[in-house]
Amino acid sequence: MLTARFSVGGREDHGVVDGGVIRRVVGDVFGEFDLADGEFALDDVRLLAPVRPSKVLVIGRNYGEATTDDLVVNLKPSTAVIGPGDPVLLPPNAEDVRFEGELAVVIGARCRDVSPDDWGSVVHGYTCGNDVTAWDVGLPGGHWTKAKSFDTFCPLGPWIDTAVDPGDLTIRTTVNGELRQDGSTSQMIRDVGTLVARCSRLMTLLPGDVILTGTPAGGGSMRDGDEITVRIGGIGELSHPVRAAATASA
């Protein structure tokens, strides 16, 4: 099943995507719900970020050679989240803003101290994410949460796949159509179950919260006018433009 958030006629709703149409959810998308009568063509609605998380946990150093035995976790605020097609705005005080295509895990139930054997029961599904980071803001003092927390620095979408197996999904990121990242979730040092269990030991996770699981090699700088696309096999693709903040309305 694919769940999404969408806007049509000035109204925002959760919905279920089936082929080229979407139907409104009546009830709790993370619990029991029905589907409203009628449907909308996807071309006639605006897809929003598929969730409105209370927080986004960002996992570092989860691909390539392990550099630490400890779990590296940073945070993004809810205000960083944007949806498909929304522009990432380059802050005027940052000179090196980078993209990192990632598998995003969406939590579906309030949880704390999740057992590694029970992680699947608290996961709603998976979507595409871009962990945008103002690299030069983070480097001087290692302030990575600061570097990742600007408005628009967490594109998510286009929808959540509740049934896909996260164990071996391709992750490919392109910039203006040029391939920059080409990896697989099978390369993660810590798998999704381990990340959910470990993060839930740090803090209570709420329905809609997101864990960005790390990025394969190849992340790089974005510039005004670029178009970034993160494609994850089995889920879909997330595309968004990049704009200088001063020209956001252009």
Sequence and secondary structure as in RCSB ss.txt:
>XXXX:A:sequence
MLTARFSVGGREDHGVVDGGVIRRVVGDVFGEFDLADGEFALDDVRLLAPVRPSKVLVIGRNYGEATTDDLVVNL
KPSTAVIGPGDPVLLPPNAEDVRFEGELAVVIGARCRDVSPDDWGSVVHGYTCGNDVTAWDVGLPGGHWTKAKSF
DTFCPLGPWIDTAVDPGDLTIRTTVNGELRQDGSTSQMIRDVGTLVARCSRLMTLLPGDVILTGTPAGGGSMRDG
DEITVRIGGIGELSHPVRAAATASA
>XXXX:A:secstr
 EEEEEEETTEEEEEEEETTEEEEEEE TTS EEE SS EEGGGSEEE S   S EEEEES SSS   SS EEEE
E GGGEE TT  EEE TT S EEE EEEEEEE S BSS  TTTGGGGEEEEEEEE  EEHHHHTTTT HHHHH S
TT EEEEEEEESS  GGG EEEEEETTEEEEEEEGGG SS HHHHHHHHHHHS B TT EEE    TT EE  TT
 EEEEEETTTEEEEEEEEEGGGTT 
